[in-house]
Amino acid sequence: MRQGSSVGDITTSAQRSTTNTEYHARVLQPGEIDENLISAWADLEARADVPNAFLSPYFVMPAFRHIESPSNVFGLFVEKRQGGSRDLIGAAFFHARKPTRRFPLPHLAAFETVHSYLSGFLVDRDHVNPALRAIYGYVAARKHRWHGLAIHNGSPLNFLNEEAAAIAGDFRMVWNERARQERAVYNLQDAWDDILSSISKGLIKDYRRHMRRSSELGALEWRVARGTEPLDGYVEELIRLEHMGWKGAEGTSILSDPAHSNFFKEMIREFNRAERACFTKLSINDEIISTTSSIISGKACFGFKIGWNTDYTKYGPGIMNYMHILEHGQEAFGDLEYYDSCSAPDSYINRLWPGRREIVEGVFTFTNLGTAAMKGLRAAKRLKTTLRPKPAESHPN
């Protein structure tokens, strides 16, 4: 992989003769990305067909500085060139992987960090076809000797819709799905009364009991901080509260590792500078008992971290905070279309937020050997399941 290399002109001769438009893909190492490209990248993010804050320059670049090794990682930037103008229409980052048990051949993996909840590509909504063709044309080129592209936590809307699937087929890319799940989303067009009717009566009863009991302790206040408001105090408070919980006990909290603390602070600072960071806090007598952080990309908000004071656990501070987001979301986030919880399938938020989005995991294979390897892995998994001892049947005495 040559630094600063270009795939070159991938435009058909017909397109070139009628529009004088060319599409180029540049391969860059993280250290080669300059401020001008970061600015164009941020503009592209706002136009992406599928919003993704975890592919924002304000997320990716701090990750490289603090928690991700830039070795064996490269960025692919697709430009539309017409006349003397250059417009960025696609961006993707990849890890170059050696063979693993999950895919026993050299391959690529769509970029993600331990703090990423959505992977894939940033593609200009008005130039999806040429942008995807440039990306797939590079990764599937035989000269690289990669056999597949692994994607974890991807949106089917990004690369499995009808148009994207047809483009992948043109490059002999075969999708091998490993898992598909639904994630809780708050559609910001949904009215509060409609949301309440979708939540179980038991949960509503618990929520109202928590509200009543916590109000007995003092003045209960919920507020949102976003836009130009300084967030340093919110950042420190969230880091402290998250560490009080189970993540602190397990050593996985942000505060447990200085590198991750530095990443979080810089990442939020960059999003805040662009007026795209958001915190909520729930407090009793000015003491914060729960706080959430989220980051905005395009018309979507992405949940990131939550922390709560364990001294108030019996009052359900996290649940109360998320319910307040639902109740006041149209006022606080009315300029957006949806709020992705970025939660795990077994998270309690799935019982509160009624909307859903699909998240997939799988591998695109684009060589005969790669496709055969995936078939072999599936066959081995079926055989293992068949040979697994069945539990002994219980019989009444």
SVG drawing of the C-alpha trace seen along z (x, -y; Angstrom):
<svg xmlns="http://www.w3.org/2000/svg" viewBox="-51 -29 55 71">
<polyline fill="none" stroke="black" stroke-width="0.4" points="0.0,0.0 1.8,-3.1 1.4,-6.2 -0.4,-9.1 -1.3,-6.9 -4.3,-7.3 -6.5,-4.7 -6.7,-7.1 -9.5,-7.9 -12.3,-5.3 -14.8,-7.2 -16.2,-5.6 -15.2,-7.1 -18.9,-8.1 -19.1,-10.0 -15.8,-11.7 -16.7,-12.8 -20.2,-14.2 -19.5,-15.7 -15.8,-16.1 -16.1,-14.6 -13.5,-12.2 -13.5,-10.3 -10.3,-9.6 -9.6,-7.7 -6.6,-8.7 -5.1,-6.4 -3.6,-8.2 -2.0,-7.2 -3.5,-9.0 -0.4,-11.2 -0.9,-12.4 -4.3,-13.9 -4.1,-17.7 -6.5,-20.4 -7.9,-21.2 -8.9,-17.5 -10.3,-17.4 -12.5,-20.4 -13.7,-18.7 -14.3,-15.5 -16.5,-17.3 -18.5,-18.8 -18.9,-15.4 -20.1,-14.0 -23.0,-16.5 -24.0,-15.3 -23.6,-11.5 -26.4,-9.3 -26.2,-7.4 -25.2,-9.7 -22.3,-8.3 -20.6,-10.3 -18.1,-7.5 -16.6,-8.2 -16.4,-11.9 -13.0,-13.5 -13.8,-14.8 -14.0,-11.2 -11.4,-9.4 -8.5,-11.8 -8.6,-11.9 -8.8,-8.1 -5.5,-8.0 -3.9,-10.4 -4.8,-8.5 -6.2,-5.0 -5.7,-3.6 -2.4,-2.7 -2.2,-4.2 -0.1,-1.3 -1.9,1.0 -4.7,-1.6 -5.4,-3.7 -8.0,-6.1 -9.6,-6.1 -10.9,-9.5 -12.9,-9.7 -12.9,-13.0 -15.1,-14.3 -13.0,-16.4 -14.7,-18.6 -13.0,-21.5 -10.8,-23.0 -12.9,-21.9 -12.4,-19.0 -15.2,-17.8 -14.9,-15.0 -17.8,-12.6 -16.6,-9.5 -14.4,-8.5 -13.6,-5.2 -11.0,-3.9 -9.8,-0.3 -7.7,2.0 -5.4,4.3 -5.8,7.7 -3.8,10.9 -5.7,14.2 -7.8,14.9 -10.0,17.8 -13.1,15.8 -11.6,15.2 -8.4,17.3 -7.1,15.2 -5.6,11.7 -8.4,9.2 -9.6,5.7 -11.9,4.6 -14.0,1.4 -12.5,-1.0 -13.8,-1.0 -12.6,-1.6 -13.6,-0.1 -15.8,-3.2 -17.4,-2.9 -21.1,-1.9 -21.4,-2.2 -19.0,-1.4 -19.1,-1.6 -18.4,-4.4 -19.3,-8.1 -20.8,-8.6 -22.3,-11.8 -26.0,-11.2 -25.9,-12.8 -23.0,-10.7 -23.5,-7.2 -22.8,-5.3 -19.4,-6.7 -18.3,-6.9 -19.1,-3.3 -17.6,-2.2 -14.3,-3.9 -14.2,-2.4 -15.1,1.2 -12.9,0.9 -9.9,0.3 -10.5,2.8 -11.5,5.6 -8.6,5.1 -6.7,8.4 -3.3,6.7 -3.8,6.1 -4.4,9.8 -7.1,9.2 -9.8,11.7 -12.5,10.0 -13.9,6.9 -15.2,7.5 -17.8,5.1 -19.0,5.0 -21.9,2.8 -22.8,1.7 -26.0,0.2 -27.7,2.2 -28.7,-1.1 -25.0,-1.9 -24.0,1.1 -26.9,3.6 -29.6,1.5 -30.5,2.4 -28.2,-0.1 -25.2,0.7 -25.7,4.5 -25.7,4.1 -22.5,2.2 -20.9,4.8 -22.0,7.5 -20.2,5.7 -17.0,6.2 -17.8,9.9 -18.3,9.0 -20.4,11.6 -22.0,10.7 -21.7,13.3 -23.9,12.3 -22.9,13.4 -25.4,11.6 -28.3,9.1 -29.9,7.3 -32.1,4.4 -31.1,1.4 -33.3,-1.1 -33.8,-4.4 -35.9,-7.5 -37.6,-8.8 -37.9,-12.5 -41.2,-12.9 -42.9,-10.6 -45.2,-12.3 -44.8,-11.8 -48.3,-10.4 -47.7,-7.8 -44.4,-6.8 -46.0,-6.3 -48.6,-4.1 -45.9,-1.8 -44.1,-1.3 -45.4,1.3 -47.6,0.1 -45.2,1.7 -42.3,-0.4 -44.4,-3.6 -45.4,-2.8 -41.8,-2.3 -40.8,-5.6 -43.4,-7.6 -42.6,-6.0 -38.9,-6.9 -39.9,-10.5 -42.1,-10.8 -39.5,-9.3 -36.6,-11.3 -38.7,-14.6 -39.2,-14.0 -35.4,-14.4 -35.4,-17.9 -35.7,-19.9 -35.4,-17.6 -34.1,-19.2 -33.3,-17.9 -31.5,-19.9 -29.7,-19.7 -26.4,-21.3 -25.6,-21.6 -24.6,-24.2 -22.0,-26.7 -22.3,-26.0 -18.9,-25.0 -18.9,-21.3 -15.7,-20.8 -17.6,-20.5 -20.1,-18.0 -17.2,-15.9 -15.5,-15.7 -18.7,-14.9 -19.6,-12.1 -16.1,-10.5 -16.5,-10.6 -20.0,-9.1 -19.2,-6.4 -16.3,-5.3 -18.6,-4.9 -20.5,-2.1 -19.7,1.4 -17.3,0.2 -15.1,-1.3 -15.2,2.0 -14.2,3.9 -11.6,1.4 -13.3,0.5 -14.4,-3.0 -13.0,-6.0 -11.2,-7.1 -9.5,-3.7 -7.2,-4.5 -5.6,-8.0 -5.4,-7.4 -9.2,-6.9 -9.8,-9.8 -7.7,-12.0 -9.5,-10.7 -12.9,-11.4 -12.0,-14.9 -10.5,-15.8 -13.3,-14.2 -16.0,-16.0 -14.0,-19.3 -13.9,-18.9 -17.6,-18.1 -18.4,-20.9 -16.4,-23.4 -18.6,-22.3 -21.7,-22.7 -22.4,-18.9 -21.8,-17.6 -24.7,-17.2 -25.0,-16.3 -28.1,-15.8 -28.0,-15.9 -30.5,-15.0 -29.9,-16.6 -31.4,-16.8 -30.7,-20.0 -28.0,-20.8 -26.2,-17.4 -25.9,-15.5 -27.3,-12.0 -27.2,-11.0 -25.6,-12.4 -25.4,-11.3 -23.2,-12.3 -24.0,-12.1 -22.5,-13.3 -24.4,-14.6 -23.8,-13.8 -26.0,-15.2 -29.6,-14.9 -28.9,-12.1 -27.8,-12.1 -25.7,-9.1 -25.7,-8.1 -22.2,-7.7 -21.7,-7.4 -23.8,-7.5 -22.9,-7.8 -25.0,-7.9 -24.4,-8.3 -24.6,-4.8 -25.8,-6.3 -29.1,-6.9 -29.4,-3.6 -32.7,-2.7 -34.2,-5.7 -33.4,-4.6 -31.4,-7.7 -30.4,-6.3 -34.0,-5.3 -35.3,-8.7 -32.7,-10.5 -33.6,-8.5 -37.3,-9.0 -36.8,-12.7 -35.0,-12.6 -38.2,-11.0 -40.5,-13.4 -38.6,-16.6 -36.8,-15.3 -38.8,-17.3 -37.9,-20.5 -34.3,-19.6 -33.5,-17.8 -36.2,-19.1 -33.8,-19.9 -32.8,-16.3 -34.5,-13.2 -33.6,-10.5 -31.5,-9.6 -29.6,-6.3 -29.2,-4.9 -26.1,-2.9 -27.1,-0.4 -26.6,3.4 -29.5,5.7 -30.0,6.6 -29.9,3.0 -32.8,1.7 -33.2,-1.2 -34.7,1.3 -37.8,1.5 -38.1,-2.3 -37.4,-3.6 -39.8,-2.2 -38.0,-2.8 -35.6,-0.3 -32.8,-0.3 -31.0,2.8 -27.3,3.4 -25.4,6.1 -22.1,8.0 -20.6,9.9 -17.9,10.2 -17.8,9.2 -15.7,11.8 -14.3,10.9 -12.1,13.9 -13.0,17.5 -10.7,18.5 -12.3,16.0 -15.9,17.2 -14.8,20.8 -13.2,20.0 -16.5,18.5 -18.5,21.6 -16.0,23.8 -16.4,21.8 -20.2,22.1 -20.0,25.8 -17.7,26.2 -20.1,24.3 -23.0,26.5 -21.0,29.6 -20.0,28.4 -23.7,27.7 -24.7,31.1 -22.1,32.9 -22.7,30.9 -24.1,33.2 -27.8,32.7 -28.8,31.9 -30.1,34.9 -33.9,35.1 -35.4,34.9 -37.9,37.5 -40.4,37.2 -39.7,39.5"/>
</svg>
